[in-house]
């Protein structure tokens, strides 16, 4: 096909237009999301689009090829979410999505009724199936924990195609989020085991994503910080490893016999927001007199 005669154009205003390379090859630039789109005016027929990405970045990115069959005798189907999802909470019991399917002919958009659609994530896990109603809408309702692990991902709605309509896919870039809760396994009724404050008191903290109670996967990363009493000065911090942090709480001045300690989770990714602080009480033992023996002996020698 001589693509120079097919009026190649960008799909949206402001997008970089395609460039010709010879008469049958178009050069298409990808956008910030690594996607491209081109519109062509072609006679109704069956075609195969030959797509090729060339080596880039000094050979660090390999070339790839893909052949896409296109049958213009079939009605083109357009899918989109209404509204388009972006941030998804995994802590909610359920999640619901509305998908709208339509066809277009000579600039007239018509609702596509009776189309079987499937919903999946970027891993290919099927989340649900639904058919469009008379207004071209399909409703998906599912357990939010099935959406996938916390982090960036995709929601894909797919129409596999039929004898009267072409296959179609729409992908929404989403971010799955869950709140993170703190726990101190050694604490009992909000009190940690007694410790001596001379060299700092070790405290073990466990972080748990709230959605884990319903089976979602994912291990929070970041840091746990400790603050003593009502002050804002940090008294200890430690990074998370496998969902645990082992920090040593130090005291700037002689504390009371029982000192409140506030534990705070500081995430390093936006999909793990903290659920709140954990407040515990640290009972303190009096300093051991044996710790003064070396100092006394040194004084006697002097």
N, C-alpha and C positions, 0 to 999 in steps of 0.2 A: 504494500500500500504506500502510495506517495503521500506521506504525512504532511508535506508542505501544502497540499491542497485540502487538508482536513481542518483548516482554521484552528490550529492548536492554541489554547489559551489557558491561563491560570484559573483555578476554581474560585478564587476569592479576590476581592479588591485589595491591592497592596502586596499581593504575593508576587514572587519573582516569576516572570513569564518564562515559558520553555524556550530553549534555543535550538536552532536547527543544526544538525551535523549531516551534511548531504541532504538528500531528498526524502529519506525514509527513516531517519534516526532523530529522536528528540533527546536533548540534554535537560534533565529535570533536577533542580536543586532541592535538597531536603530542608525542612524548617527546623526550628529549635527542638521539636519533638521527634526529629528524624523521619518525618513523613513528607510525602509529595502528592500532588494531585494535578491532573491535566484534563481538560475538556477537548473532545474531538468531534467533528461533524463527519459522520460516515454513513454510507448507504446501509440499509437494513440487510444484514448478512451475518454469517458466522466468521469470527476472527480468532486469532491467537496473538496475544500481546507478549512480545519477548522483552523481558526486563533484565537488565544487567547492571550491577554496581561494580565499578572498576576499583583496582587497588588504590588505596589512599594512605595518607599520613606516612609517606616514605616506606610503604610496604608493610606497615603494622596492621592494616586492615585488608583482609583478603578480598578478592573479587567473588561475586556470587551471581547466579542466574536463576530465573524463574519464568516459566511459561504459564500464562493465564488465558484460558479459553473464554471467549465472549460471544454470546448469541444475542444479537440486537433484535431478533424476532420476539424475544421474551420481554415481558414488561419489566422495566427496571424498578427495583424496590429500594426505598430509602428507609433506614431505621434510625431512630434517635431516642434517647431517654428524655422523659419529661417529669421533673426537671433533671438536668444533667448532674449526676452525683460527683462529689469531689472528696470530702472527708466523711468517712464511715465509722461509726462507733461500734466496736465489738462488744461493748458492755450492755447494749440494749438486748432485750429478749428476742426481738424480731427485727427484720429489715424488709422493706418493700420498695419495689421499683415499678415505674410505669414506662412502657415502651410504646412508641407510636410508629406504625408502618404505613407507608404511602407509596403511590406510584405517580409518575408524571408523564404526561403526553401533550406535546405542543404547548408547554407552559401551564397546563391545567393539572393541579395536584388532586389526587383522589385517594380516599382512605382505602387501605388494602385489608379487606376482611378475610377471616378464615385462614390466616397464615400460621402454621405451627412454628413457634420460636423456642430457642433454647438459650439459657443464661449460664455462663461459665466464668471462671477467673483465669488469670494468666497462666496457671499451671494446667489448665484444661479440665479441671474438676467441674462437673456439671452441677449447677446450683438449683436448677429448676426448669420446667417447661411450661409453656402457656400458649394459647391461641388468641389471635387478635379478634376483637368483636366487630360489630358493624361499623363502628367509628374508627377502626384500625388500631385500637388500643389493646395491649396485653398487660396483665398485672402479675407480678412475681412477688410472692411472700415466702420468706424463709427464716431460719434461725441465723442470727447475725454471726454466731461462732463459726458457721460454715463458709463465711466469705473468704477466709484464709488467715495467714499469720499477720500480726501487726507489721506495718511498713507500707511501702509503695507497691501498688499492684494495678490490676486491670479488671474491669467488668466488660464481658463480651456478650453481646446478643447476636444470635446467628439465625438466619433463615436459610435452610439448606437448598432451597430452590424447588421448582415444580415445573410441570409441562407448560404452564402459562406465565410463569414469572421467574426471573433470574435470581440466583442466590445473592444474599447480601449479608454484610457483617458491619456492626458498629462497635467501636471500642472506646470506653471511657477510662481515662487515667484517674485512679483513686488513691487515697491514703487511708489505710485502716488503722484506727487508734484504739487504745485501751488504757485505762487508768491503772496506776501501779500502787499497790498497798505494801506497807512495811510491817515487819514482825520481828520481835526479839525472842527467839525460841527459849532462851535461858530465863526469861522473865516470868514471874508468877504473880498474878493479880496486879500487874503493872509495876512490879519491883524486880530489879535485877539482883543477882547474888551479891552479898557484901564484898567490897574490895578495898584495897589500901591505895590511897591516892598518890603515894610518893613518886612512883614511876609511871603513872597512868594506869587506867583500868581497861582491859580488853573487853570489847562488846561485839557480839556477832549479830548481824542484821540480815534478814532474809527478805527479798523483794519478790512479790507475786503479781503477775498481771491479773486484773479483775476478771477478765474473760476466761481465765484458766479453769474456773469453776464449772464452765459449760463445755470444756474440751478444746478451746482454741490453743494453738501452739505459739511459741515465741518466748524468748528469754530477755528481760530488760537489761540494758546496758547503761552505764553512767557511773555516778558516784553517790555515796552516802556521807552526809555531814552530820556532825554533832555539835550542839550548843548547850551550854550549862546555864541553868537558872533562867532569868529574864533577859540576859544579855544577848547581843547579836554576834559577839566574837566567836569564831569557830574554835571548838575545843578538840576537834579530831575529824579526820576524813579518810576514806579508803575507797578504792575502785571496786566495782562489782566484778566478780568472777563466778560464772555459772549460777547467777542469781543470788550470790551471797557477798557480803562485805564484812571484813574483820578490821575494825578500827580500834584505836587506843584513845580513850578520852583522858585528857589532861586537865589539871585545875591550876589556874593562875594564882589563886590565893587559898589559904586554909578554908575548906568548905565546911558546911554544916554536916551533921551526922547523916542526914538523908538529903540528897541534892537532886532536884529534877533535871533530867537530861532530855533535850528535844532532838529527835532524829529526823533528818530531812533527806528526801531523795532528789538528786539533781540529774535529770536525764541528759543524754547526749544525742537524742533523736526526738523529733516532735511527735512521733506516734506513741510515745510512752509518757504521757503527762502524769505528774504525781497526784494521788488521791488526797494527800494531806500529810501533815507531820505525825510522828508517833512520839508520844510523851511517856517516859518511864521515870522511875525513881531509883537512884543509885544509893543504897545504904553504904556508909563508909566505916571502916574499922580505924581505930586509933593507930598511929604509927608504932611500929614495933620498936621496943627499947633496944633490941639487939642491933638495930641499924646504926646506933650511936657508938657501939663498941669500937669499931675501927678508928673513929675520930678521937675517942677517949685514949686509946692506946697510943695514937700518934702524939697526943698532947703529953702523955707521960714520958714518951721517948724524948720529946723536945725538952 
